Amino acid sequence: MRTDTHARLLRERAGELDQLAASAPAPVGRRLTANAARLRDTADTHDATAQSAKDIA
């Protein structure tokens, strides 16, 4: 189970990967950018499907 904190951390890591991609050789940069996009997609899925603690109880 992911929490809002996990989603926030995924987005932070995606930002770090984007920064690394900017100075990496093209093939590595593309891979880093793709990984960043996957992390953001995971965080977005969490946000779209998250339930509050009240809803779960």
Secondary structure, DSSP 8 states (H G I E B T S, - for coil): ---HHHHHHHHHHHHHHHHHHHHS-HHHHHHHHHHHHHHHHHHHHHHHH---HHHH-
